[in-house]
Amino acid sequence: LAYLFRSVALVRIAESAGMALTTSLSTMLLGVATLTLRPERNPVAWMRSRLNRGILLRLAGIFVGFPVLVGLFLRLLIGVAGEDVGETLSTALGTVILGVTTFYLSRREQRLIDALGADRAVLRATADGMLDPQILLEAVRDSDGRVRDLVCRSANHATREHLGLAEGDLVGRSALEVMPNIESSGLISHIERCLTDGQPVMLEDFPLRGGTADESRRFDIRITRAGADLLTFSWADVSERFRSAQRLAASEENYRLLVENADDVVSRIRDDVFIWVTPSAETVLGAVAQHWLGRPVREIIPAEDLPAHTARWRKLSEGGEVKQRIRIVTPDGDIHWVHLYAKPFYDAAGRRDGLTAAFRLIDDEVAAEQVLEETRHQRIRAEQRYRRSVDNAAIGMGLVTPDGRFYEVNDSLCRFFGYDAETLKRKTWQELTAPEFLETDLKNVEDLREGRADSYRMVKQFIHADGHPIWGDLSVSCVRNDDGSVENFISQITDISAVVAADERNLVLARRLQEQSDRMAAELQSAAAYVASILPRGLDGSVEVESRYLSAQELGGDCFDYAWIDDEHLIVYLIDVSGHGLESALLAVSLHNLLRSGSIDRETLLRPEMALAELNRRFQMGQHSEHYFTMWFGVYEAPTRTLRYVGAGCPPALAINAGDDGSAVAVTVTELPAESMPVGMFEDAVFSSAVYLVPHGCHILVYSDGASEIIGAGGQLSQRDFEKLAANLALPDGLTLDGFVDTLRNMTSEGAFEDDCSLIQLTFD
C-alpha cells in the first residue's frame, strides 16, 4: 500500500509507528468481531457456522478498506502535522470511520433480523391458529431425481394434535414414517407434479387409505410449492360433508324414484294450466306427462262437470283446499273416478304460486261401493223375503222383548194363541204360560239372559184365548247387543196340541203296542247300528281326523263324513235332520249317500255355498215330511291352508289353538259362526260361505247340538262352558276326543245324551 501511495520513503521504524500499527490492528479485530456479531450466537460459534455472501463481502471490505483509509489520511496529514502526528492521526481517523461504519451496518442488520424474526413469529402464530393441519415438507429425491421421501421441516399446532406428536418428535422425521398413508394413497405423484410445474394441487373429497387414516374418511387437500424442493401440505377432514352429500344425493334419487313409481299423480298448476306432472299421469290421466304440460286442467273435466270445476277453482283461488271425488275424462274418451286433493302452492319465500293437485285413481273403490250398495239393496230384499217366509211359516215365530212382551209375531203364532196380532203384542209370554211350566221357563230365560246358555228348547203348555190348554214345542234363542245383553228373544212354537191329545188317546193302546214298540226299538237300534257302520272311522296324514257318533235313546238324524276328494281338498260335513226317528234317520242316510255317490259334481262340492244351495233345492221340507236339516259343510284346501265353510242353522264349529307355553290360559277358541238358514226350510234361502286361515297345530271341532245342548242337574250347559271344555283338546296333556265325550256324558242328568251326539275333530299339522 505504501508503494501504491508512493510513501515507501515515509515508512520508518520508530516507536510511534509500532504503537500506531498495534492500535490499528487491535481496533480492526474489534471491528471484525462487532461486525460479525449475532445476538443469538457468540463470535466463536459464528466463525464455525456457515457464512453468507453479504457477511463475506463486508469482511473483505474491512480488510481492504482499513489500509486504504489509513494510507489516504496519511498522505493528507503528513504534510500538515508531520510524520509522527500524521501516522497517528491517519490511523485513528481510519479506525473511527471504520468503526462507525461497522456499527451502522451491524445495527441495520440487527433490525432486519428482528423484523424477520417478528414476521416469522406472526407466521408461526397464524399457522398454529389454523384449524386445519399444515406441514412444511422438503422433498428427498433419488439418483433419478424422483421424489422418494419427504422430510418434515415445520408443522402447525393442528398437525401435531392430529398426529399426536410433539414438534421435536416431528421436525426432521420422514413424512412417510409419520404419515404412511401419503404413499399408499398416491399423493406422491401429486406432490412431484406440484414441485415440477409449481402449480398448486387442490384435491377434494380425497380418500386417504391405510396408515392412520380411516378408509371411510375423506379429505380436502392443498399442496403448494414453497421452494425448490419445499412445499406446504394441508388437509381438512370433510368426511361428514362427503357423507351428507351422499345422503343428499341418495335422498334426491329416492325422491325421483318415488315420483316416478308413485301411483298417484302429483302436479303443479298455474292459471288453470299444468306446468309440472309426475310420470304416473300416463296411468291415471291417460297420456304421458309431457302431453299435459301447458294444457288447461279443463281438458280432463267432463263437460257436464265444468260448473263444479269452476266452483272448485274459485275456492282454491281464495286460498282454500279441495278434497273430493271427481270424474275425469282421458284423451281417448274414457271416464274415470279419481280422488282429488288440491291446495295452494307456496314458494320458499312464502309467496303463493299457483296450486298443487294430486289425483288418485279410485275406479275400483267406487265400483266396490256400488257393489256394496247393490248388496245392501239385495239384503233389504232378502230381509223382505225372509219376513214373508216368517209370516207364512207353518210354525209360530215371534220376537219377544227382554221383559217378555211380544214385539213381532207371525200369523201361525196368532192362530196358535187365538189372538189377532195387535192383541197378542200387548200380551207377555208369562201370562200365556200354564202355571206349572212357568218356573222352569223363567229359569231357562234367566240362563239365556246371563249368558249361561245361547238357546233352549222345551215342550210346554200354554193358555189359549178361549181358556183351554194348548201344547207347543218351544225353541228360544236370543239376539244380543254389543255389550252382551239380550236385545230380543226369538221364540219358535210348534203346535203339538194334537200330538199331545193323540198321545193321551194312545195310552189306551200302549199295552197292545208294547210288543210292536219293542220290535220297533230293536229295528231302530239296528238302524242306528247301520248309520254308525256307514260313517268314517278316521283319517291320518297332514290332517288327522277323529269322529264319534253316539246315538241317543231314539234314532236321530245325525250323519257325517269326511274324505280327500283329491290331493289338495278335504271335504268335511255334519248333518242333523230335524226331529227323531226313522224318517229323520232315512233322510240323513239319503243325504249321506247322495253326497258320496258323486251325483253332485266336484266343482259344486268345492264351493260349500253352492253345495248347500243344491241340497236346499232337492230337499225342501214340504217334500220330506216337514223335515229340514242343519248342516256344517267345509272344504279344506291344503296348499293355501284355507278352510271355506258354511254353517246352516247348526252350532258354530270351534277353532282351537294352543299357546306357545302349552298352558290352558294361552289356548284360544274361535267360533266359526253358522249364519245361514237351515237347509230345506225356505226355497229361496241364500247360503254364504266364510274362509278361515288354518294355523299350524290348530284343532277344529265340528259337533251337533246334541253335544252342546246338555241339560244337567245345574241346568243347560252354556256355549261358553262348552268352549272352555273344548279348549282342553288342544293341550298336550289335555282331553282326548273320547275323554271329551265322557266328560260331556257325565254332565248329563241321566248319564246319557238326550239327542244324537256327533263330533268331528280335525288336527292340522
Residue pairs with C-beta under 8 A, 6 or more apart in sequence:
1 67
1 68
1 71
2 8
2 10
2 11
2 71
4 71
5 71
5 72
5 74
5 75
7 71
7 74
7 75
7 78
10 74
10 78
10 83
11 17
12 83
14 84
16 84
16 87
16 88
17 87
19 88
20 87
20 88
20 91
21 91
23 91
23 92
23 95
24 66
24 70
24 91
24 94
24 95
27 95
27 98
27 99
28 62
28 63
28 66
28 95
28 98
30 99
31 62
31 95
31 98
31 99
31 102
32 59
32 62
33 43
34 99
34 102
34 103
34 106
35 58
35 59
35 62
35 102
35 105
35 106
36 43
36 46
36 47
36 55
36 59
37 43
37 46
37 106
38 46
38 113
39 110
39 113
41 49
58 105
62 98
62 102
65 98
66 94
66 95
66 98
69 90
69 93
69 94
69 97
69 98
70 90
70 91
70 94
71 90
72 90
73 86
73 89
73 90
73 91
73 93
73 94
74 86
74 87
74 90
76 90
77 85
77 86
77 89
77 90
78 86
78 87
78 90
79 86
80 86
81 89
127 134
127 154
127 156
127 157
128 156
128 157
128 158
129 157
130 156
130 158
130 234
131 158
131 236
132 158
132 234
132 235
132 236
133 155
133 156
133 158
133 159
133 161
133 162
133 163
133 234
133 235
134 155
134 156
134 158
134 159
134 232
134 233
134 234
135 152
135 154
135 155
135 156
135 159
135 175
135 232
135 233
135 234
136 152
136 153
136 154
136 155
136 226
136 230
136 231
136 232
136 233
137 150
137 151
137 152
137 153
137 175
137 191
137 230
137 231
137 232
137 233
138 150
138 151
138 153
138 229
138 230
139 147
139 149
139 150
139 191
139 192
139 195
139 229
139 230
139 231
140 147
140 148
140 149
140 150
140 151
140 174
141 147
141 148
141 229
142 148
146 192
147 188
147 191
147 192
147 195
149 174
149 175
149 176
150 174
150 175
150 176
150 182
150 191
151 172
151 173
151 174
151 175
152 170
152 171
152 172
152 173
152 174
152 175
152 178
153 171
153 172
153 230
154 171
155 163
155 167
155 170
155 171
159 170
160 166
160 167
160 170
163 170
163 178
163 179
163 212
165 178
170 178
175 182
175 233
176 182
176 183
179 211
179 212
180 210
180 211
180 212
181 208
181 209
181 210
181 211
181 212
181 213
182 188
182 191
182 211
184 209
184 210
184 211
185 206
185 207
185 208
185 209
185 210
185 213
187 221
187 223
190 201
190 203
190 221
190 223
191 201
191 223
191 231
191 233
193 199
193 201
194 200
194 201
194 223
194 224
194 225
194 231
195 225
195 229
195 231
198 225
200 222
200 223
200 224
200 225
201 221
201 222
201 223
201 224
202 220
202 221
202 222
202 223
203 219
203 220
203 221
203 222
203 223
204 220
204 238
205 218
205 219
205 220
205 238
205 242
206 218
206 219
206 220
206 221
207 215
207 217
207 218
207 219
208 217
208 219
209 215
213 219
214 239
216 239
217 237
217 239
218 237
218 238
218 239
218 241
218 242
219 235
219 236
219 237
219 238
219 239
220 235
220 236
220 238
221 233
221 234
221 235
222 232
222 233
222 234
222 235
223 231
223 232
223 233
224 231
224 232
225 231
226 232
259 266
259 278
259 279
260 278
260 279
260 280
261 280
262 278
262 280
263 280
263 283
263 284
263 360
263 361
264 278
264 280
264 284
264 358
264 359
264 360
265 277
265 278
265 280
265 281
265 284
265 285
265 358
265 359
265 360
266 277
266 278
266 356
266 357
266 358
267 274
267 276
267 277
267 278
267 281
267 292
267 356
267 357
267 358
267 359
268 274
268 275
268 276
268 277
268 345
268 354
268 355
268 356
268 357
269 275
269 297
269 342
269 354
269 355
269 356
269 357
270 353
270 354
270 355
271 354
272 296
272 297
272 298
272 313
273 294
273 295
273 296
273 297
274 292
274 293
274 294
274 295
274 296
274 297
275 293
275 294
275 354
276 293
277 285
277 289
277 292
277 293
278 289
279 288
279 289
281 287
281 288
281 289
281 291
281 292
282 288
282 289
283 361
284 336
284 338
284 359
284 360
284 361
285 292
285 300
285 328
285 330
285 359
286 330
286 331
286 332
286 334
287 330
287 331
291 331
297 309
297 357
298 306
298 309
300 328
300 329
300 330
301 309
301 326
301 327
301 328
301 329
302 327
302 328
302 329
302 335
305 326
305 327
308 326
309 326
312 322
312 324
312 326
312 340
312 342
315 322
316 322
316 342
316 343
316 344
316 355
319 344
319 352
320 343
321 341
321 342
321 343
322 340
322 341
322 342
322 343
323 339
323 340
323 341
324 339
324 340
325 337
325 338
325 339
325 340
325 362
325 366
326 337
326 338
326 340
327 335
327 336
327 337
327 338
328 335
328 336
328 338
328 359
329 335
329 336
330 336
336 361
336 363
337 361
337 362
337 363
337 365
337 366
338 359
338 360
338 361
338 362
339 359
339 360
339 362
340 357
340 358
340 359
341 357
341 358
341 360
342 355
342 356
342 357
342 358
343 355
343 356
344 352
344 354
344 355
344 356
345 352
345 353
345 354
345 355
345 356
346 352
346 353
347 353
382 686
385 682
385 684
386 682
389 681
389 682
389 684
390 397
390 410
391 410
391 411
392 410
392 411
393 410
393 412
394 412
394 626
395 412
395 492
395 493
395 494
395 495
396 409
396 410
396 412
396 413
396 414
396 415
396 416
396 417
396 472
396 491
396 492
396 493
396 494
396 495
397 409
397 410
397 412
397 413
397 490
397 491
397 492
397 493
398 406
398 407
398 408
398 409
398 410
398 413
398 490
398 491
399 406
399 407
399 408
399 409
399 488
399 489
399 490
399 491
400 406
400 407
400 429
400 488
400 489
400 490
400 491
401 407
401 488
401 489
402 449
402 485
402 486
402 487
402 488
402 489
403 428
404 428
404 429
404 430
404 445
405 425
405 426
405 427
405 428
406 413
406 424
406 425
406 427
406 428
406 429
407 425
407 488
409 421
409 424
409 425
411 421
412 495
413 424
413 493
414 420
414 421
414 424
416 462
416 470
416 472
416 493
416 495
417 424
417 427
417 432
417 462
417 464
417 465
417 470
418 464
418 465
418 466
419 427
419 465
429 441
429 491
430 438
430 442
431 463
432 462
432 463
433 441
433 460
433 461
433 462
433 463
434 460
434 461
434 462
434 463
434 469
436 461
437 458
437 460
437 461
440 458
440 460
441 458
441 460
441 474
443 715
444 453
444 456
444 458
444 476
444 715
444 716
445 476
445 489
447 453
447 456
447 715
447 716
447 718
448 454
448 455
448 456
448 476
448 477
448 478
448 486
448 489
449 478
449 486
451 484
451 718
451 720
452 715
452 716
452 718
452 720
452 721
453 715
453 716
453 717
453 718
453 719
454 477
454 478
454 718
454 719
455 475
455 476
455 477
455 478
455 709
456 475
456 476
456 709
456 716
457 473
457 474
457 475
457 476
457 709
458 474
459 471
459 472
459 473
459 474
459 496
460 471
460 472
460 474
461 469
461 470
461 471
461 472
462 469
462 470
462 471
462 472
462 493
463 469
463 470
464 470
470 495
470 497
471 495
471 496
471 497
471 499
471 500
472 493
472 494
472 495
472 496
472 497
473 493
473 494
473 496
474 491
474 492
474 493
475 491
475 492
475 493
476 489
476 490
476 491
476 492
477 489
477 490
478 486
478 487
478 488
478 489
478 490
479 486
479 487
479 488
479 489
479 490
480 486
480 487
481 487
506 513
524 554
524 555
524 581
524 582
524 585
525 555
527 555
527 582
527 585
528 551
528 555
528 585
530 589
531 549
531 551
531 555
531 558
531 559
531 585
531 588
531 589
532 549
532 551
534 589
534 592
535 547
535 549
535 559
535 560
535 561
536 545
536 547
536 560
536 561
536 562
536 563
537 547
538 544
538 545
538 546
538 547
539 545
539 562
539 563
539 564
542 638
542 764
542 765
543 570
543 636
543 638
543 762
543 763
543 764
543 765
544 762
544 763
545 562
545 572
545 760
545 761
545 762
545 763
546 737
546 760
546 761
546 763
547 560
547 562
547 758
547 759
547 760
547 761
548 737
548 738
548 741
548 757
548 758
548 759
549 558
549 560
549 756
549 757
549 758
550 706
550 741
550 745
550 753
550 756
550 757
550 758
551 558
551 756
552 580
552 706
552 752
552 753
552 754
552 755
552 756
552 757
553 752
553 754
554 580
554 581
555 580
555 581
555 582
555 584
555 585
556 576
556 577
556 580
556 584
556 585
556 588
556 706
556 755
556 756
557 575
557 576
557 577
557 578
557 579
557 580
557 584
557 585
557 587
557 588
557 627
557 629
557 756
558 574
558 575
558 576
558 577
558 588
558 704
558 706
558 756
558 757
558 758
559 574
559 575
559 577
559 588
559 589
559 591
559 592
559 758
560 572
560 573
560 574
560 575
560 702
560 758
560 760
561 571
561 572
561 573
561 592
561 595
561 596
562 570
562 571
562 572
562 573
562 760
562 762
563 570
563 571
564 570
564 571
565 571
565 602
565 605
565 606
567 638
568 637
568 638
568 639
569 606
569 635
569 636
569 637
569 638
570 635
570 636
570 638
571 605
571 633
571 634
571 635
571 636
572 632
572 633
572 634
572 635
572 636
572 702
572 760
572 762
573 595
573 631
573 632
573 633
573 634
574 631
574 632
574 650
574 702
574 703
574 704
574 758
574 760
575 588
575 591
575 592
575 629
575 630
575 631
576 629
576 630
576 631
576 650
576 704
576 705
576 706
576 756
576 758
577 584
577 585
577 587
577 588
577 591
577 627
577 628
577 629
578 584
578 621
578 627
578 628
578 629
578 630
578 678
579 627
580 755
583 624
583 625
583 627
584 627
587 619
587 624
587 627
587 629
588 629
591 615
591 619
591 629
594 600
594 615
594 618
595 605
600 611
600 614
603 610
604 610
604 611
604 614
605 611
605 635
606 635
607 635
607 644
607 689
608 633
608 634
608 635
608 644
608 645
608 646
608 687
608 689
609 646
609 687
609 688
609 689
611 633
611 646
612 631
612 633
612 646
612 648
612 676
612 679
612 687
613 685
613 686
613 687
615 631
615 679
615 680
616 679
616 680
616 682
616 683
616 685
616 687
617 683
619 629
619 679
619 680
620 680
620 683
621 627
621 628
621 680
621 681
624 680
627 680
628 649
628 678
628 679
628 680
628 681
629 678
629 679
629 680
630 648
630 649
630 650
630 674
630 678
630 679
630 705
631 646
631 647
631 648
631 649
631 650
631 678
631 679
632 645
632 646
632 647
632 648
632 650
632 653
632 674
632 702
633 645
633 646
633 648
634 643
634 644
634 645
634 646
634 653
634 702
635 643
635 644
635 645
636 642
636 643
636 694
636 762
637 643
637 644
641 693
641 694
641 695
641 764
642 691
642 692
642 693
642 694
643 672
643 691
643 692
643 693
643 694
643 700
644 689
644 690
644 691
645 653
645 672
645 689
645 690
645 691
645 692
646 674
646 676
646 687
646 688
646 689
646 690
647 653
647 672
647 673
647 674
647 675
647 676
648 674
648 676
648 677
648 678
648 679
648 687
649 674
649 676
649 677
649 678
649 679
649 681
650 674
650 704
650 705
651 674
651 703
651 704
651 705
651 707
651 708
651 719
652 671
652 672
652 673
652 674
653 671
653 672
653 674
653 700
653 701
653 702
653 703
654 669
654 670
654 671
654 672
654 700
654 701
654 703
654 723
654 726
655 669
655 670
655 671
655 672
655 692
655 694
655 698
655 699
655 700
656 667
656 668
656 669
656 670
656 698
656 699
656 700
656 701
656 726
656 727
656 729
656 730
657 667
657 668
657 670
657 695
657 697
657 698
657 699
657 730
658 666
658 667
658 697
658 730
658 731
658 732
659 665
659 666
659 667
659 668
660 666
662 731
662 732
664 727
664 728
664 731
664 734
667 727
667 730
667 731
669 723
669 724
669 726
669 727
670 692
671 723
672 690
672 692
672 700
673 690
675 688
675 690
676 685
676 686
676 687
676 688
677 685
677 687
679 685
694 700
694 764
695 764
696 764
696 765
697 730
697 764
697 765
698 763
698 764
699 729
699 730
699 761
699 762
699 763
699 764
700 761
700 762
700 764
701 726
701 729
701 759
701 760
701 761
701 762
702 759
702 760
702 761
702 762
703 757
703 758
703 759
703 760
704 755
704 756
704 757
704 758
704 759
705 755
706 753
706 754
706 755
706 756
706 757
706 758
707 722
707 741
707 744
707 753
707 757
707 758
707 759
708 717
708 719
708 722
709 716
709 717
709 755
710 716
710 717
710 744
710 747
710 748
710 753
710 754
711 717
711 748
711 749
711 754
712 747
712 748
712 749
713 749
717 747
725 735
725 740
725 743
725 744
726 740
727 734
728 734
728 735
728 740
729 735
729 736
729 737
729 740
729 761
735 743
737 759
737 761
740 759
741 757
741 759
744 753
744 757
745 751
745 752
745 753
748 754
